[in-house]
Amino acid sequence: MWCNLRMLKAYLRGLGSDEARAAFAVACGTSLPHLRNVIYCGKPLAPITCVQVEQRSDRRVMRWHLRPLDWHLIWPELMALPDAPIVRHQTVITDCARPIAAEGEAEAARSEGLEHGARSMSPPARNAQAPHATGC
């Protein structure tokens, strides 16, 4: 799974009925089948939808629950919140051409020739396959 979505799954289950779940999904700008794909198939939720889920769930499901690997890169202002999780690693993530990186990392990635793809800033594992772009 792309990330652990227990909070979203528990929140949806707490809504009680598929009608209530579907209404919640529509209010978030998506559909119940899409949210199920996110939970069970590991498809990442779009940042705008993460914001809507957080707002519509009255912050019971936070953006960092929905995108635990890159929330701090998309919404760096959330790092100042007292209940924000500790960021244990830094990742440079791109959307085919445009890097979204923590301050200073984009320049480091460019100097290392890593302008495309995703790369953990920790040392690579031996015999690791290079990441490749998909869906662009």
N, C-alpha and C positions, 0 to 999 in steps of 0.2 A: 504494500500500500504506500502511496506517495507520502502520506503522513497519517498520524493517528487522529481520527475524527470522532473519538468517543463522545466529546462534548456535544457535537452536532447531532449525533445519533441519539444520545440521551434526551436532548431537547426535543427532537422530533417525536420520539416515543412518548414523551410527557404531554404532547398535545392531544393524545387520546384517539383521534380518528384520522383516517386518510383524508377526509374533507378538511379538517383543521390543518393538517400537514400541507395539503395542496394550497390552501388559502395563504399559509405562511410563505410557501415557496413563491407564489404569485406576487405577494407583497414585497418579496426580496428581488423581484425581477427575473425569476427563473421558474423552473417546474419541479414538481416532486420527483419525477423520473431522473432529472438531472442531478438533484441532490442525492438521490440514491446511488447514481453512478459515481459521484464524488466520494461517498462513504464506502461503497463496496468495491469499486473498480480502481480507486486511486487516482482518478482524474482531478487535477488541481482546480480549485474554485477561482474564478476571475476576481481580481482585487475589488472591483466595484460591487460584486455580489457579496464578498466578505464584509464590506462596510455595511451593506444592507442587512445581512444576517445579524451582525453585531447590534445594530440599532433596533431591529425588529424583535430581537430576543431579549431586549432590555439588558444587554451586555452579559447575558448568561453564557453566550458563546462569543468569544473574543476573536479578533482577527488573527492573533497569534495561535489560537487553537486550529484555525482553518489553514494557515500557511506557516507551519512552525519552522520551515527551513529558510524562508526568505522574508518574513514579516518585517524584520528590522531594516531591510533594504527598501521595501516598498513604502513603509510608514515609519521612518526614523523617529518621528515625534513621539511615537508610542513608547520608546525606550525610556522616556522620562517619567512614565507612570509608575507609581510605587509597586503595583502588582505585576509589572511586566516581567516576563521570564528573563533569566540571564542568557545572553547570547554566548554560546560556547565556541562557536566557530564563525568565521567570516567566509562568505561565498560571493564570487563574482558571477552574476547571472546576466545573460543577454537575451534579447528578443530578436534574434537574427542579426541585427545591425547595431542596436543601441544598448550599451551596457547600463545596467542599473546596479550600482555598486556602492558600498559604504565609502565614506570620504577617504580619498587617497588611494583606494584600491583600483579604480579605473585606470589611473596613470600607471600604477605598478603592472597591471595586466597588459597595458599597451606596450610598456617597455619590455615585457617578456614575450610579446607577440601573441597574446591570448585574447584578441579582441572579439572572437566569436566563441560560442559554446559556454559551458558552465565549468568552473573549476574550483575546487576547494582550495583554500589558501594553505592547507596543510600539505606535507610532502605526499607525492603520489605513491600508491602501492606498486610493488614490483609487478611487471608484466600487465599493468592496467591498460585497458583499452581506452583510447581517446574518446571523449564524448562527441557525439555528432548531433547536428541540428535535425529536428523533426517537426513536422507540422507547420512549416513556414512557407 
